[in-house]
Amino acid sequence: MSRVALKGINKIYPGRGGRPDAHAVKDLDLVIEDGSLVTLLGPSGCGKTTTLRMLAGFEIPTTGQILIDDRDITTTPVNKRGIGMVFQSYALFPHMSVRENVAFGLKVLALSSAEVERKVDDILKVMDLSKLAERQPSQLSGGQQQRVALARTVVTEPRVLLFDEPLSNLDAQLRERMRDELRLLQQRLGITSLYVTHDQNEAMAISDRVVVMRDGIIEQDDAPNNIYARPTTAFVADFMGKANIIKVRAERVAADHIVAQIGGGSVELPTNGLELKEGDLIDYVIRPEQMLISGDGPVSSVIERVVYQGAYTEYQVSIDGQACTVVDYRHHMHDARPVGARLPIDLASSVPWPLAPAEAGA
């Protein structure tokens, strides 16, 4: 196992034809602990793939250091870093069998034939590919090809494993199954890993930590449950699935909560350590599934749209002129409410999360 540290990383691509320089990654500090899996998550152009490529050695940082076990590898050639990479495209050799594809990297290392055969047999067994060993890539499904690509990388026993959106070419059901298999394998082998994706569900399901990036900077680096339930910025809250961001003004401030008017009702909302004062305008993040429909709920909303989703009904509502989404998982117990009806909501059992007052644009 190995510890990875990126310190003060900047990547600037010089502008051409009179265009300004492109600052792809800005003052990035990131640590990946031994045996952990960290995911870089964000929209296209946020710098996540550039960061991955710098760790792999395909790009050199403009400034900063990249360390593995305190050894500076910032300018070390790709083949000297001890890093394995699984690409979005499987990049299998079409003229080679599964066994030959997996053995390729070991032969480059100049191991003996007996050692190569032993290692290949072991990893084929681990990846459940033994019965497919003599097949060509064209005879495999997408999931099987991805397992071959992963086996080819892992068999060389890299110190660090990189994943560049490896599941994006698979259909939804297979992607979910492969996601779970990949995580189990990573944990079993204990390989320090950096994973890049734009899929929020994928990131939360496989990661020890999720690093959300935007415009070349880290917006939040945290455990998956904190990224979802305790976002530090409005961008993270919105990017990690549907989020209601309700703007309220503090009428009274206590040690651990404020009192505010929402939808005609007076509600208590937690401060979660923020230093607030009366009159502050604060954004509260409330996930749709946390907004409980209740006959005596103090918060009044007006239904503007009803979307039936099978397992639940989704209501697009307005609260004090602010658009929100409410999810009703108990819709099978009653008829769906019509557009224009009032929908009472109880926030007492929800977990609203406050953003800093500056985020509210006060």
Secondary structure, 3 states (H helix, E strand, C coil): CCCEEEEEEEEEECCCCCCCCEEEEEEEEEEECCCCEEEEECCCCCCHHHHHHHHHCCCCCCEEEEEECCEECCCCCHHHCCEEEECCCCCCCCCCCHHHHHHHHHHHCCCCHHHHHHHHHHHHHHCCCHHHCCCCHHHCCHHHHHHHHHHHHHCCCCCEEEEECCCCCCCHHHHHHHHHHHHHHHHHHCCEEEEEECCHHHHHHHCCEEEEEECCEEEEEECHHHHHHCCCCHHHHHHCCCCEEEEEECCEECCCEEEEEECCEEEEEECCCCCCCCCCEEEEEECHHHCEECCCCCEEEEEEEEEECCCCEEEEEEECCEEEEEEECCHHHCCCCCCCCEEEEECCCCCCEECCHHHHCC
